């Protein structure tokens, strides 16, 4: 999609009749497999290099074994095995390695829309190991390099005297993100990689006891962006190439009981609701092809940005080149 062409707003996508309403299917081509990464054009990558000022590199990844046991009850703890063939040799292998259990990226195989299916109408029967179709390998082939912009919502809300209530799994309105960005003096550009710091990771890892962390997962409830069309519209209309946050699922989890993203069958009680009912993921990933990152370590970057008032940086993320993968560790760094 060239920069000269009109880029449809989310409101315009909701009015579509040639594809599922609210979807970007076909927008980047009938065979597109990278969605919003299309915003990362070579021109925008070159421009992003210009935000590097000092050359300081900041790690954005938590250790793979950080969440033990994992936050999701459907995953197991990572087992790191080291062995030696002789005294001067070491090799290793991993058991129970879940690529999305720590700092990670969601691939487009990860979640589809409950009614319309996977991004761009992809056939899930093709979602097999070693078939590259709609796999995380497509992100690798395209590359994820661009101007990252950190919005520290946690810092902004604390300064206002109304800290985010992580214990209550608060739903954060997108207006808080917009207001925090304005307070920081941030100006967004098409193709930006938006990094949203909520403080959830810090709260979960450092403000809770092991017993409290265990209790907080039974059932799992986590703060995040409010599930609403206003949230989706703001994110889409800014033409971000990626949205990453320092919480479990970017959005609040579970979705609210009155989520606008419930299917009609779920609203009428014709089908039972699941823990995924009403989540924005189905819209963001399945309909829009929005690249999402979760559990990113943004604390160190936030401290550096707050010190000098510079909230943009070059972000490089290199997911695992796993053919047909549904997600990957983010392997991300910020270069300031």
N, C-alpha and C positions, 0 to 999 in steps of 0.2 A: 504494500500500500504506500504510494508516494506521499510525501509531506504536503504536496499541493492539493491533493484530493480532500474533500470534506470527510472528516472522521465522525461517524454517527455517535450521538449521545446515547446514554442508557435509555432515556425516554423514547428515543427513536427506535431502539432495538425492541423495546416492549411493544411497539406498534407493528412489528414485522408480521407478515402473513406468508412469506416465502420460506420460513424456517421457524423453529420454536420461538415463540414470543420471548424477548429478553435474552436471546442468544446471539453470539457472534459467529455462528456457523456459516462458513463460506466467506466471511469478511476478508480473511487473509488468504483465501484460495480454497478450493474444494478438498485439497489433499493436505492442508496445513496440519502440522503436529506440534507446533511450539507456541501457539496462542499469543499472549501479550509479549513474549520475547521478540516478536516481530518489530516492536517499538525500538529495539536495540539495533539500530542501523549502524553501518560503519561510520557515518558522519557523526552520530551521537556518541559512539565509542571514542572517536578522536576528540570530541569536545570534552568528554568526561575526563580524559587524561589531564586536561588543563586545570582541574581542581586540586591536583596534588601540589602541596605547598612545601612540606618538610621532608617527605619521603618516609615518614613514620608508618610502620605497618602494625595494624591492630588485629589480633585474632578475634574472630566472631563465633568460634565453636566451643561448646562445652565438651569435656571428655566423653568418649563413647559410653563409658560405664557410669556416667553421672547419676542416672535415675535407676537405682537398684533397691527394690524391684522397679520395673518400668512403670511409668504413669498409667499407661494403658493396661487393663487387666488381660488383654489378649496377647501380650508379649511376654517373653521370658527374659531372665537376666543374662547378660552377655558373659560368656565364659572364654577367657583368654588363656590359651594353652601354649606353653613354650617347651621346645624339646631341643636336644643336641645330638648331632651325629658323631661328634668328637669333642674333646675339651675346648677347642678353639672355634666352635661353631654354635650358632643358635638359629632356630627357625621357629615358626609359630603358626597357629591356626585358630580360628574363632568358631565357637559353637553358639547357637541361639543368637546369632547376629541379626538383629532387626534394623534395617537401614534407616528407619524413621523413628527410632527410639530415643535419639538425642537430637542435637541441632541438625535440622533436616530440610529437605525440599519435598513437597508433594509433586509427584508426576501425574500425568493426566489419566493413567490407568487407575489411580488411587481411588477416585470417587467420581461417579457419574450422577446425572440428575435422575431422581426416582421415577419420573414419568418419561423423559425424553432420551435418557441414556447418556453415553459418554461423548466427550468433546468432538464436535464436527460430525456427529453421527457415526462414530467409530463402532465397528462390529466387535463386541467383547469376545466372540469365539476365537478371535485372533490373538487374544492376550495370553500367549504361551511363552515360556522361557525360550530365549534365543531368537524369538521373532522380534525384530526391531520396531514393529508397528506401534506407535504411540507410547514407546518406552522412554524412560528417563534418558536413554542414550541420545534421543533427539535434542535434549537440552545441551548435552555435551557437544554434539555436532554444531549446534548454532553458536554456543558460547554464551556465558553470562558475565559480561563485563560492562560496567556503566557507572553513571553518577549516582552514588548512594546519598540519600538524605535521611538523617536521623531526626525523628520527632519524639522528644522525651515527654510523653504524656504524664508519666509518673512524677517527674520533677515539676511540671507545670501545675498539676493538681495539688501537690504538697504545698507549693508556694501560695496557692489560693486558700489553703487551710481546709481542703476537702480531699484527703488522700483516697485513692482507689481502695474500695473495700474488697480485698481479695478473699477474705474469709467468707463473704457472702456471694462470691462469684459474680461481682458487679458487671453489668452490661455497660460498656463504655460508648456513649453516643459519638458519632463521627464528628460532631461539632467540637468535641474536646480535642480531637486530633487536629482539626482545622485551626482552632484557637491557639493550641500549643505551637503549631507551626508559625502562625502569625506573630505570637509572642517572641519566638526565636528569630523572627525576621527572615524566615525561609521563603524562597520563591521556587516553586516547582517548575520543572520542564518536562515535556513529553519524553518518555523513555526512562525517567528516573526510577531507581530502585528504592522504594519507600521502606524504611526501617522504623517500626513503631515500638518504643520501649514503654511497657506497662508496669514493670517492676515485679511481674508475677514470678519469674524465675528466682529473683533475689528473695522474695517473700517465701517461696516454697522451699528453697534450699537452706536459707540462713535464718529465717524468722520462725520456723516451725521445728518442733522436736521430731525425731523419727516416728514417734507414736502419732503425733498430729498429722504428719505427712501420710501415714498409712490411713488414718481416719478420713482424711480429705479425699481419698480415692474410693471410698466406699459409701455411697456411689461417688464417682468423680464429678466434681463441679469446679469450674475454673473461670476466672474473669476473662473478658475479651471484648472485642467490638460488638456492639449491639447488632443483632440480626434484623436488618431492615432494608427496604429498597433505597432509602436515603444513603445508607452506608455504601451499598453497591454502586449507586449512581456517582457518588463522590469519588470513589476509587476508580471506576471505569472512565469517567469523564476527564480525569487528570492524565489519562494515558500512561499510567505507571507500567513498567515492564515486569515488576515483581513487587510483592508485598511480603515482608518478613516481620515477625514479631517475637517477643521474648516470652511467649506463653504457650499453652498446650495446643491450641487450635486456631490461633489468630482471633477467631470470634469467641463469644461467650459459649460455654459448654456446660450442660446441654442447652439446646435452643429453647427459647421461652415457649410456654404452652400455647401462646397465641401467635407464634411465628408466622409471618406472611409467606413463608416458604414451605409450609405444610401443603401436601397434596390435598385435593378435594376429597379423595377417599379417606385420608387420615382425618380431615376435619369432620366428616360425617360419621366417623367411627366404623367405616366399612372394612378397614384393614387396621390391624394393631399398630400402634406407634412403637418405634424402636429408639435407641439412644441417639440415632442419627436423624430422626424425624425433624424437619424444619430447619436444619442447619444451612447456612449460606454456602457451604462448600459445594453443594450440588449445583448452585447457580454460578459461583465464582469459577470453579474448575470445570464442571460439566457443560455449562452453557456458554461461558465467556472465555474459557481457556486462560484463566488468570493464574499465574505462577505464584504459589504460596510457600512461604518458609515459616517454620515453627521452632520454638525452643532455641532461638538464637541468643548468643551471649552478647548483650549490648551494653552491659554495665561499664566496662572499661572504655569503650568508645564514647559513651555518654559523658564520662568524667573528663575526657580530653576535650570534647566539643564544648562543654560548659566552661572550661578554663579559658579558651581563646575565642569563644563565640562563633566558631566556624562549624556549621552543622552538615556540610557536604563533604564528600570524599569519593575516591574511586573504590568501587566494590568489585571484587572478583570472586566468583563462586564456581567451583569445578566439581560437579557431582560425579559419582562413580560411573564409569562407562560400562554399566551393566545392561546388556542387551535385553530389552523387554522389561526393565525394572519399573516398578510402580512408585519408587521414591528413592532417596539417597541422602546420606550425610551431606550437609551443605558445602563443607570444605571451603569456607568463606573467609576472606580477609578484607579489611578496609585499609586503604592507603591514603594517608593524609598529607 
